[in-house]
Amino acid sequence: MTTVLLLIHLLIAVGLIGVVLLQRSEGGGLGIGGGSSSGFMTGRGTANLLTRATAGLAAAFFVTSIGLTILARQSARPVSPLDAAGQSTPAKGGVLDSLDQGKQRLPSSIPKSD
C-alpha cells in the first residue's frame, strides 16, 4: 500500500512541476501555454486551465503526503526517548552495569566475633 501511494505521490509531484513550468510568468518564463489568440485555446483559457490543474495537483500532493505520513506512523512502533537511548548501548555493558559491578557486595549478616 505504501509503495503504491508513494508512486502516485511521485507522479503527482512530476506533474505539478510540469504544470508550473508551463505557466506564463510576468517575466516570460517558459510560457509554452501562451501564444496567438487564434489557436486551440486562448491565453486566458490556458491560464485558467493551468491554474486549476496546479490547484488540483497541489491538493492531491498534500493528500498523498498526509497519507504517507499516516502509513509511516502506523507501521512504526512507538519508541520512547529513553528506550532509544538504551538501544545504542549493549545490554550488559551500559554505564549502570559497570557501576554496579564495581560495588562490593556486603554480606547479609555480619559474623559476630568471639
Sequence and secondary structure as in RCSB ss.txt:
>XXXX:A:sequence
MTTVLLLIHLLIAVGLIGVVLLQRSEGGGLGIGGGSSSGFMTGRGTANLLTRATAGLAAAFFVTSIGLTILARQS
ARPVSPLDAAGQSTPAKGGVLDSLDQGKQRLPSSIPKSD
>XXXX:A:secstr
 HHHHHHHHHHHHHHHHHHHHHS  TT  S TT   TTSSS HHHHHHHHHHHHHHHHHHHHHHHHHHHHHHHHH
S    HHHHHHHTS TTSSHHHHHHHHS    SS     
